[in-house]
């Protein structure tokens, strides 16, 4: 882990110590009461971590470029649960040990529980079992549309305000002006990032809107959207990154959604996004028309081979439309960096889902070494590989005689069910985490 990552992690997890230290300086007797000290630590930590939720959700570039947006989203979701648990434990001590009335914090915790259960962040593929269980429960019971879920998520504004009132009114904070100032500052920082993300950034992006130049059906239920800036502004990105799109059109909901950039940085002047119909929003993509305005926020993500500079063989494993970031990397290699040995293993249900098949086949003549293997999971008459991507299949095509998978770089992208199987499989083959690159999204 590099120094910058370590620094930001330390700042995040140690930030509750500032108000705790200031309160203890004003009330040293709290050290003699374990319940009082524990309650104070739990409450300060819950409040501080919840304040930082607004910073994480604002997608700050100085943090995102270190960790990747997918990891920040998952961390954001996990810390919402952690904040609730800490806050609930704090409340129980206040009620059961000190017999205090805690109406405001109780209301805030109830609202926070509702946000957690219905939060859009739980649409993301999450690994911790308790968090994943909440995600499954929410999906089965509520079946809320994304727009409704996002509105519920905005209750965090009310929750944060209620908790600010609660901490400022607490006995411990009343005796420390400095601690009260820190609590207010944490709240102000969180609200500042929220307002920037939801108001200022949205206005700036709309004022610099791009235009849709073309929408094509690249395969059944798969569309490619080509957009270009109105003022010729350069958009610098690495192959494999993604952006958030918001289309301004009466024919489609004006919501922000993340899509991988399928074009290459070697193709300046425009971006393409290849999107598969898989939900309420993506089912409307075919209604986008040339001339529609679109806000492009990005780039985001750390899933690019340019960040890692692999020297040996590159193995790309894709599932369905998860090929798009890999396609962007392959296009970049073809145009600017062809001296690579690349193996692509691409699993789809049926042959007609092999979007840009001819272009992929043509890479054999432009890259130094390139092979690709399509795998069909639902086409019995396919003459090639059928079923799912397994260890045996990877070893058959990617790990030739005498080759060591530990010396290869693997890039994996696909639906959550595929990722859950392929990543542990590669780790079981001895591939070190430093050579295993992937991003998890489940929108």
SULCOR-V542817 format. One line per field, one symbol per residue. ss: DSSP state (A for helix, B for strand, O for the rest). phi: phi as a letter, one per 40 degrees, with the letter a starting at -180 (. if undefined). A space follows every 10 residues. Layout:
BEGIN
ss = ???
phi = ???
END
This chain:
BEGIN
ss = OOAAAAAAAA AAAAOAAAAA AAAAAAOAAA AAOAAAAAAA AAAAAAAAAA AAAAAAAOOO AAAAAAAOAA AAAAAAAAAA AAAAAAAAAA AAAAAAOOOO OOAAAAAAAA AAAAAAAAOA AAAOOOOOAA AAAAAAAAAA AOOOOAAAAA AAAOOAAAAA AAAAAAAAAO AAAAOOAAAA AAAAAAAAAA AAAAAAAAAA AAAAAAAOOB BBBBBBBBBO OBBBBBBBBO OOOOOOOOOO OBBBBBBBBO OBOOOBBBBB BOOOOOOOOO BBBBBBOOOO OAAAAAAOOO OOBBBBBBBB OOOOAAAAOO OOOBBBBBBA AAAAAAAAAA AAAAAAOOOO BBBBBBBBOO AAAOOOAAAA AAAAAOOOBB BBBBBBOOOO OOOOBBOOOO AAAAAAAOOO OOOOAAAOBB BBBOOAAAAA AAAAAAAAOO OOAAABBBOO OOO
phi = .ccccdcccc dcccdccccc ccccccbccc ccbccccccc cccccccccc ccdcccccfc dcbdccbgcc cccccdcccc cccccccccd cccccccbfc cbcccccccc cccccccbcc cccccbcddc ccccdccccc ccfccdcccc cccccccccc ccccdccccc cccccbcccc ccdccccccc ccccccccbc cccccccbdc bccabbccad gbbbbbbbcc bgccbcabch cbacbbcbac caccbcbcbc cccbdcbcga bbbbbbcaad ccccdcccbd hccacbbicb hbcacccbfc bbcbbbbbbf cccdcccccc ccddcbaccb bbbbbbcbcb dccccfcccc cccccbcdaa babcbbcaad cccccbhbcb ccccccbcbc dgcbccbbbb bbaicdcccc cccccccccg ccdcbbbabb bbc
END
